Amino acid sequence: RFPVEISLGYYKMETEQFVFAFVNDITKRVEYENHIKQLNAELEEKIEARTAELKETVEKLGIQIKDTETAEAELVQLFAFQKAILDNAAALIIATDKDGFIKLINPEVERLLGYRSDEVIGIYKPTLFHDKNETEHRARQFSKELNKEVEAGFETYVAKTKMNLLNEHEWIYISKAGKKIPVWLAVSAMNDSDGNIIGFLGIANDITERKKTEQELQKSLEKEMELNELKSRFVSMASHEFRTPLSTVLSSAYLLSKYTTTEDQEKRTKHIDRIISSVTTLTDTLNDFLSVGKIEEGKIQVRWKEFDIKEHLTSIISDLRPVLKNGQNITYTHIGPTTVTLDLSLLKHIAMNLISNSIKFSGANALINVKSEVLDGYIEFSVKDNGLGISHEDQGHLFERFFRGTNVANIQGTGLGLHIVKKYAELMNGSINLESELNKGTAITVTFKMMQHDENF
């Protein structure tokens, strides 16, 4: 038996409905949650126990004892008892007078915060240990909560205690060396026999480990939420991108069976071309999925090779000319030496994706400029068009998985191409820069740092 989370997605193809079921093992997440609950429970128990012990000590110290010798013996015993508690307490204990000046700190404060008793007692208030910005923020917060002005400083830590309210909060302590330590601090009042406040007692527990666990859980939850979002986007995209070419294949195959005479050869050729195009689209889509999977798993290995970049890009452009729209043209220029060291396959994928995008998102008679340059230890490859362009809002998300611009929703695509291009460029020590404006075109430049020969292997 193990806990799981199940999410469903569906799509329809003609009269049939298909359902995707995603089942996630959430054992780790449940373990994290249980661990945090346990830590919280243990922390609360410690705070209650320490507070009770110290209150008992304070009460005992206030007992009126008539017999002097007995009183001295009692006091010695009580001081010894108090010292044992303070010296062995796992919590940080700070006692102040009613004005906030420190009167006592225990060894745990000295150990964790790095201050000696003689450095702070009677000289500083607990503000010494607190983050100033956090104190000011809490003062504003408590002022609203208590409906009264709470001064930023020592008053911030004791305002609730003075009003007989529960005063337990998470704070940041700052050590003498500047280290920030998250603590859970409980502040209570010390009263005389008449009930007047004569001082305050703060008991704090270091919750660094608990915070680490919470952060790990948060990262795990964020990753799981991201995964669920990607699944939803995948189902939505896949149902559309697969349905269209599959429908085309089905209808063309059906029509092919109807064309049986020699005179129908032109019609047969037309539908065969449609089938080939649709199958190619499906293959490209599946290859994008596989590429993203390999990138995420770290399975893409860069195979460095010395080659002629001008010759390589000229060949790629030649392969893409048959898919140009009516009147479209590609110009290519190269500047500098032509011999470079990159991964041939990854560069081909980058070039084909960027040039194909320019063809796809540009109209008839459009000019697409391709340029490569090898200069000053860098290799640059750029593609510029005068097509649809990309809005400033969309540009910030363009390299995310499955993201597609709002102005190209009706044009076929997976939303994975530029994400893969960026990842492939980074694998070859490259970076990508995009400049675009709606209805005025897009220019994308990929820059690679030139590798020394002995760095390539």
Secondary structure, DSSP 8 states (H G I E B T S, - for coil): ---EEEEEEEEEETTEEEEEEEEEE-HHHHHHHHHHHHHHHHHHHHHHHHHHHHHHHHHHHT-----HHHHHHHHHHHHHHHHHHHHH-SSEEEEEETT--EEEE-HHHHHHH---HHHHTTT--GGGGB-HHHHHHHHHHHHHHHTS---SSHHHHHHHHHTT---EEEEEEE-TT--EEEEEEEEEEEE-TTS-EEEEEEEEEE-HHHHHHHHHHHHHHHHHHHHHHHHHHHHHHHHHHHHHHHHHHHHHHHHHTT--SGGGHHHHHHHHHHHHHHHHHHHHHHHHHHHHHHHHTT------EEEEHHHHHHHHHHHHGGG--TT-EEEEEEES--EEEE-HHHHHHHHHHHHHHHHHTS-TT-EEEEEEEEETTEEEEEEE--SS---HHHHTTTTSTT---GGGTTS---S-HHHHHHHHHHHTTEEEEEEEETTTEEEEEEEEE---GGG--
